[in-house]
Amino acid sequence: MSKLPVAYSDANWGNCRVTRRSKTRYLISFNGNIVIWKTRKQPSISLSSAEAEYQLLTDLTSELLWFKKFIEEINILTMKRAILVHEDNQGCIDTANSDCNNNTRHMKHIDIQLHFIQDIIENKIIELTYTPTANMLADFLTKSVSRPAIRRAMKELGLLTTGDKGGV
C-alpha cells in the first residue's frame, strides 16, 4: 500500500443512451485510504474513447494538483515523485506521452487539454501507467461488476480486511 497519493481513472465512452455523453469516474487514495472520488456525466460529447479518457484525465489532474498543494501546505508530505495515475486506455496514455504537434491534427478540439496534461507529465507531477480494465479499481464506481471484483477492489483500497466478510 503506497503512502503516496495514487489515482485510478476510467470513463465509459458514450454510454448514456439519451445524450451519448460519457461517464467519468476516478478515485484518489492516500496512505491506504480513499480521500477523493468522483463520478459524473461529462459535460460534452466525446468523439472517441481516448477523448473521453482525456477529458477525465484533465478533471483528475486538476484535482490532483489541488490535493498535492493541500498536503504540502499542511506539511503532511512534500511530493518529490510524480503521482501515479492508473489509466486503462492505451490511446490516451500514448497521446499524453507523445509530441503535441503529432496529435493536434487528430485531436485539435481538445488541444488545450492535451497541452495541459503534457505539461503536467513533463514537470513530473503525474505519471501515467497502463492498468488493464480487469484490474481498474475505479470500475466499481459506475459499472456493474461481479462480487469478486468488488471484493478485490475493496481489499486493495483498504475498505475490507482479509478476514472481513462484509455485505459484499
LOGUFI-646724 format. One record per residue (C-alpha): residue in three letters; residue number from 1; x, y, z. Coordinates in nm, 4 decimals, padded with zeros to 6 digits. Each point is the difference from the previous one (the first is absolute). Example, Ala and Ser with C-alpha at 12.3 -4.5 7.8 and 13.67 -1.06 7.14 Angstrom:
BEGIN
<node aa="ala" i="1" xx="01.2300" yy="-00.4500" zz="00.7800"/>
<node aa="ser" i="2" xx="00.1370" yy="00.3440" zz="-00.0660"/>
This chain:
BEGIN
<node aa="met" i="1" xx="00.0000" yy="00.0000" zz="00.0000"/>
<node aa="ser" i="2" xx="00.1521" yy="00.3306" zz="-00.1100"/>
<node aa="lys" i="3" xx="00.0431" yy="00.2870" zz="00.2435"/>
<node aa="leu" i="4" xx="00.0001" yy="00.2319" zz="-00.3023"/>
<node aa="pro" i="5" xx="-00.3185" yy="00.1089" zz="-00.1778"/>
<node aa="val" i="6" xx="-00.1107" yy="-00.2446" zz="-00.2701"/>
<node aa="ala" i="7" xx="-00.2823" yy="00.0597" zz="-00.2482"/>
<node aa="tyr" i="8" xx="-00.2231" yy="-00.2358" zz="-00.1989"/>
<node aa="ser" i="9" xx="-00.2074" yy="00.1302" zz="-00.2894"/>
<node aa="asp" i="10" xx="-00.2460" yy="-00.1350" zz="-00.2516"/>
<node aa="ala" i="11" xx="-00.2586" yy="00.1301" zz="-00.2446"/>
<node aa="asn" i="12" xx="-00.2810" yy="-00.1766" zz="-00.1839"/>
<node aa="trp" i="13" xx="-00.0081" yy="00.1399" zz="-00.3501"/>
<node aa="gly" i="14" xx="-00.3439" yy="00.1234" zz="-00.1078"/>
<node aa="asn" i="15" xx="-00.1870" yy="-00.2342" zz="00.2309"/>
<node aa="cys" i="16" xx="-00.2968" yy="00.2314" zz="00.0662"/>
<node aa="arg" i="17" xx="-00.2594" yy="-00.1241" zz="-00.2493"/>
<node aa="val" i="18" xx="-00.1853" yy="00.3330" zz="-00.0040"/>
<node aa="thr" i="19" xx="00.2848" yy="00.2552" zz="-00.0282"/>
<node aa="arg" i="20" xx="00.2939" yy="-00.2272" zz="-00.0944"/>
<node aa="arg" i="21" xx="00.2117" yy="00.1797" zz="00.2575"/>
<node aa="ser" i="22" xx="00.2715" yy="-00.2014" zz="00.1673"/>
<node aa="lys" i="23" xx="00.0113" yy="-00.0790" zz="00.3691"/>
<node aa="thr" i="24" xx="00.3086" yy="00.0989" zz="00.1990"/>
<node aa="arg" i="25" xx="00.1192" yy="-00.1606" zz="00.3195"/>
<node aa="tyr" i="26" xx="00.3181" yy="00.0229" zz="00.2005"/>
<node aa="leu" i="27" xx="00.1273" yy="-00.0507" zz="00.3475"/>
<node aa="ile" i="28" xx="00.3089" yy="00.1165" zz="00.1838"/>
<node aa="ser" i="29" xx="00.1435" yy="-00.1964" zz="00.2886"/>
<node aa="phe" i="30" xx="00.2586" yy="00.1259" zz="00.2450"/>
<node aa="asn" i="31" xx="00.1743" yy="-00.1992" zz="00.2685"/>
<node aa="gly" i="32" xx="-00.2352" yy="-00.2927" zz="-00.0621"/>
<node aa="asn" i="33" xx="-00.3229" yy="00.2017" zz="00.0189"/>
<node aa="ile" i="34" xx="-00.2329" yy="00.1302" zz="-00.2689"/>
<node aa="val" i="35" xx="00.0052" yy="00.3772" zz="00.0458"/>
<node aa="ile" i="36" xx="-00.1671" yy="00.1239" zz="-00.3187"/>
<node aa="trp" i="37" xx="-00.2382" yy="-00.1668" zz="-00.2436"/>
<node aa="lys" i="38" xx="-00.2222" yy="00.1271" zz="-00.2739"/>
<node aa="thr" i="39" xx="-00.2456" yy="-00.1393" zz="-00.2483"/>
<node aa="arg" i="40" xx="-00.1919" yy="00.2173" zz="-00.2469"/>
<node aa="lys" i="41" xx="-00.1236" yy="00.0358" zz="-00.3546"/>
<node aa="gln" i="42" xx="00.2433" yy="00.1990" zz="-00.2158"/>
<node aa="pro" i="43" xx="-00.1262" yy="00.3447" zz="-00.1065"/>
<node aa="ser" i="44" xx="00.0678" yy="-00.0569" zz="-00.3708"/>
<node aa="ile" i="45" xx="-00.0140" yy="-00.2891" zz="-00.2445"/>
<node aa="ser" i="46" xx="00.3305" yy="-00.1730" zz="-00.0726"/>
<node aa="leu" i="47" xx="00.0808" yy="-00.1145" zz="-00.3515"/>
<node aa="ser" i="48" xx="00.2147" yy="-00.2944" zz="00.1140"/>
<node aa="ser" i="49" xx="00.0706" yy="-00.2062" zz="00.3096"/>
<node aa="ala" i="50" xx="00.3461" yy="00.1592" zz="00.0219"/>
<node aa="glu" i="51" xx="-00.1605" yy="00.3453" zz="-00.0001"/>
<node aa="ala" i="52" xx="-00.2416" yy="-00.1026" zz="00.2765"/>
<node aa="glu" i="53" xx="00.2954" yy="-00.1262" zz="00.2046"/>
<node aa="tyr" i="54" xx="00.1891" yy="00.3219" zz="-00.0749"/>
<node aa="gln" i="55" xx="-00.2863" yy="00.2164" zz="00.1261"/>
<node aa="leu" i="56" xx="-00.0015" yy="-00.2146" zz="00.3131"/>
<node aa="leu" i="57" xx="00.3770" yy="00.0323" zz="00.0366"/>
<node aa="thr" i="58" xx="-00.0273" yy="00.3798" zz="-00.0156"/>
<node aa="asp" i="59" xx="-00.2532" yy="00.0014" zz="00.2871"/>
<node aa="leu" i="60" xx="00.2030" yy="-00.2491" zz="00.2019"/>
<node aa="thr" i="61" xx="00.3254" yy="00.1904" zz="-00.0505"/>
<node aa="ser" i="62" xx="-00.1600" yy="00.3230" zz="00.1204"/>
<node aa="glu" i="63" xx="-00.1163" yy="-00.1869" zz="00.3121"/>
<node aa="leu" i="64" xx="00.3475" yy="-00.1491" zz="00.0502"/>
<node aa="leu" i="65" xx="00.1631" yy="00.3436" zz="-00.0272"/>
<node aa="trp" i="66" xx="-00.2316" yy="00.1276" zz="00.2735"/>
<node aa="phe" i="67" xx="00.0626" yy="-00.3056" zz="00.2196"/>
<node aa="lys" i="68" xx="00.3785" yy="00.0218" zz="-00.0461"/>
<node aa="lys" i="69" xx="-00.0032" yy="00.3651" zz="00.1024"/>
<node aa="phe" i="70" xx="-00.2267" yy="-00.0774" zz="00.2974"/>
<node aa="ile" i="71" xx="00.2175" yy="-00.2777" zz="00.1477"/>
<node aa="glu" i="72" xx="00.3136" yy="00.2082" zz="-00.0525"/>
<node aa="glu" i="73" xx="-00.1521" yy="00.3114" zz="00.1598"/>
<node aa="ile" i="74" xx="-00.1012" yy="-00.1811" zz="00.3171"/>
<node aa="asn" i="75" xx="00.3404" yy="-00.1724" zz="00.0121"/>
<node aa="ile" i="76" xx="-00.1280" yy="-00.3554" zz="-00.0309"/>
<node aa="leu" i="77" xx="00.2316" yy="-00.0831" zz="-00.2877"/>
<node aa="thr" i="78" xx="00.2336" yy="00.1717" zz="-00.2433"/>
<node aa="met" i="79" xx="-00.0508" yy="-00.1595" zz="-00.3397"/>
<node aa="lys" i="80" xx="00.3322" yy="-00.0906" zz="-00.1586"/>
<node aa="arg" i="81" xx="-00.1366" yy="-00.2595" zz="-00.2437"/>
<node aa="ala" i="82" xx="-00.2747" yy="00.0115" zz="-00.2568"/>
<node aa="ile" i="83" xx="-00.3467" yy="-00.1169" zz="00.1045"/>
<node aa="leu" i="84" xx="-00.0786" yy="-00.3325" zz="-00.1645"/>
<node aa="val" i="85" xx="-00.3205" yy="00.0086" zz="-00.2058"/>
<node aa="his" i="86" xx="-00.1418" yy="-00.3366" zz="-00.1092"/>
<node aa="glu" i="87" xx="-00.1635" yy="00.0248" zz="-00.3427"/>
<node aa="asp" i="88" xx="-00.1517" yy="-00.2814" zz="-00.2088"/>
<node aa="asn" i="89" xx="00.0004" yy="00.1730" zz="-00.3398"/>
<node aa="gln" i="90" xx="00.3301" yy="-00.0457" zz="-00.1833"/>
<node aa="gly" i="91" xx="-00.0966" yy="00.2620" zz="-00.2625"/>
<node aa="cys" i="92" xx="-00.0422" yy="00.2602" zz="00.2726"/>
<node aa="ile" i="93" xx="00.3389" yy="-00.0886" zz="00.1531"/>
<node aa="asp" i="94" xx="00.1746" yy="00.0036" zz="-00.3393"/>
<node aa="thr" i="95" xx="-00.1502" yy="00.3398" zz="-00.0833"/>
<node aa="ala" i="96" xx="00.1013" yy="00.1441" zz="00.3365"/>
<node aa="asn" i="97" xx="00.3572" yy="-00.1249" zz="-00.0298"/>
<node aa="ser" i="98" xx="00.0603" yy="00.1027" zz="-00.3613"/>
<node aa="asp" i="99" xx="00.0866" yy="00.3225" zz="-00.1775"/>
<node aa="cys" i="100" xx="-00.2958" yy="00.2422" zz="-00.0108"/>
<node aa="asn" i="101" xx="00.0696" yy="00.0904" zz="-00.3616"/>
<node aa="asn" i="102" xx="-00.0607" yy="-00.3587" zz="-00.1106"/>
<node aa="asn" i="103" xx="-00.3399" yy="-00.0142" zz="00.1695"/>
<node aa="thr" i="104" xx="-00.1637" yy="00.3336" zz="-00.0721"/>
<node aa="arg" i="105" xx="-00.1113" yy="-00.0911" zz="-00.3501"/>
<node aa="his" i="106" xx="-00.2125" yy="-00.2828" zz="00.1452"/>
<node aa="met" i="107" xx="-00.1090" yy="00.1597" zz="00.3267"/>
<node aa="lys" i="108" xx="00.0008" yy="00.3747" zz="-00.0673"/>
<node aa="his" i="109" xx="-00.3292" yy="00.0438" zz="00.1867"/>
<node aa="ile" i="110" xx="00.1681" yy="-00.1052" zz="00.3258"/>
<node aa="asp" i="111" xx="00.3350" yy="00.1658" zz="-00.0700"/>
<node aa="ile" i="112" xx="00.0039" yy="00.2072" zz="00.3220"/>
<node aa="gln" i="113" xx="-00.0689" yy="-00.3068" zz="00.2154"/>
<node aa="leu" i="114" xx="00.2757" yy="-00.1812" zz="-00.1871"/>
<node aa="his" i="115" xx="00.2564" yy="00.2722" zz="00.0693"/>
<node aa="phe" i="116" xx="-00.1098" yy="00.0233" zz="00.3658"/>
<node aa="ile" i="117" xx="00.0453" yy="-00.3736" zz="00.0628"/>
<node aa="gln" i="118" xx="00.3293" yy="-00.0173" zz="-00.1886"/>
<node aa="asp" i="119" xx="00.1347" yy="00.2944" zz="00.2016"/>
<node aa="ile" i="120" xx="-00.0973" yy="-00.1728" zz="00.3266"/>
<node aa="ile" i="121" xx="00.1721" yy="-00.3232" zz="-00.1106"/>
<node aa="glu" i="122" xx="00.3100" yy="00.1888" zz="-00.1169"/>
<node aa="asn" i="123" xx="00.0237" yy="00.1713" zz="00.3404"/>
<node aa="lys" i="124" xx="-00.0233" yy="-00.3433" zz="00.1675"/>
<node aa="ile" i="125" xx="-00.3152" yy="00.0792" zz="00.1945"/>
<node aa="ile" i="126" xx="-00.1794" yy="-00.3079" zz="-00.1313"/>
<node aa="glu" i="127" xx="00.1120" yy="-00.3199" zz="-00.1673"/>
<node aa="leu" i="128" xx="-00.2445" yy="-00.2063" zz="-00.2044"/>
<node aa="thr" i="129" xx="00.0157" yy="-00.3753" zz="00.0247"/>
<node aa="tyr" i="130" xx="-00.2050" yy="-00.2497" zz="-00.1967"/>
<node aa="thr" i="131" xx="-00.2297" yy="-00.2142" zz="00.2115"/>
<node aa="pro" i="132" xx="-00.2177" yy="-00.2547" zz="-00.1814"/>
<node aa="thr" i="133" xx="-00.3743" yy="00.0520" zz="00.0338"/>
<node aa="ala" i="134" xx="-00.0287" yy="-00.3242" zz="00.1997"/>
<node aa="asn" i="135" xx="00.2261" yy="00.1528" zz="00.2682"/>
<node aa="met" i="136" xx="-00.1447" yy="00.3532" zz="-00.0009"/>
<node aa="leu" i="137" xx="-00.1084" yy="00.0828" zz="00.3542"/>
<node aa="ala" i="138" xx="-00.2186" yy="00.2934" zz="-00.1108"/>
<node aa="asp" i="139" xx="-00.2361" yy="-00.2281" zz="-00.1965"/>
<node aa="phe" i="140" xx="-00.2264" yy="-00.0823" zz="00.2925"/>
<node aa="leu" i="141" xx="-00.1018" yy="00.3667" zz="00.0319"/>
<node aa="thr" i="142" xx="-00.2329" yy="-00.0204" zz="-00.2998"/>
<node aa="lys" i="143" xx="00.0234" yy="-00.3343" zz="-00.1774"/>
<node aa="ser" i="144" xx="-00.1805" yy="-00.3187" zz="00.0815"/>
<node aa="val" i="145" xx="00.2808" yy="-00.2214" zz="00.1233"/>
<node aa="ser" i="146" xx="00.0058" yy="-00.3456" zz="00.1543"/>
<node aa="arg" i="147" xx="00.0052" yy="-00.0599" zz="00.3735"/>
<node aa="pro" i="148" xx="00.3610" yy="-00.1329" zz="-00.0108"/>
<node aa="ala" i="149" xx="00.1093" yy="00.3130" zz="-00.1914"/>
<node aa="ile" i="150" xx="-00.1624" yy="00.2267" zz="00.2596"/>
<node aa="arg" i="151" xx="00.1599" yy="-00.1945" zz="00.2877"/>
<node aa="arg" i="152" xx="00.3424" yy="00.0149" zz="-00.1692"/>
<node aa="ala" i="153" xx="-00.0319" yy="00.3765" zz="-00.0551"/>
<node aa="met" i="154" xx="-00.1155" yy="00.0531" zz="00.3585"/>
<node aa="lys" i="155" xx="00.2963" yy="-00.1991" zz="00.1357"/>
<node aa="glu" i="156" xx="00.2509" yy="00.1854" zz="-00.2175"/>
<node aa="leu" i="157" xx="-00.1478" yy="00.3349" zz="00.1022"/>
<node aa="gly" i="158" xx="00.0132" yy="-00.0878" zz="00.3687"/>
<node aa="leu" i="159" xx="-00.3789" yy="-00.0085" zz="00.0405"/>
<node aa="leu" i="160" xx="-00.0133" yy="-00.3676" zz="00.0923"/>
<node aa="thr" i="161" xx="00.2427" yy="-00.2033" zz="00.2074"/>
<node aa="thr" i="162" xx="00.0878" yy="-00.3571" zz="-00.0893"/>
<node aa="gly" i="163" xx="-00.2155" yy="-00.1530" zz="00.2751"/>
<node aa="asp" i="164" xx="-00.2917" yy="00.2411" zz="-00.0500"/>
<node aa="lys" i="165" xx="-00.3024" yy="-00.1706" zz="-00.1555"/>
<node aa="gly" i="166" xx="-00.1830" yy="00.3280" zz="-00.0541"/>
<node aa="gly" i="167" xx="-00.3244" yy="00.0194" zz="-00.1911"/>
<node aa="val" i="168" xx="00.1541" yy="-00.0305" zz="-00.3432"/>
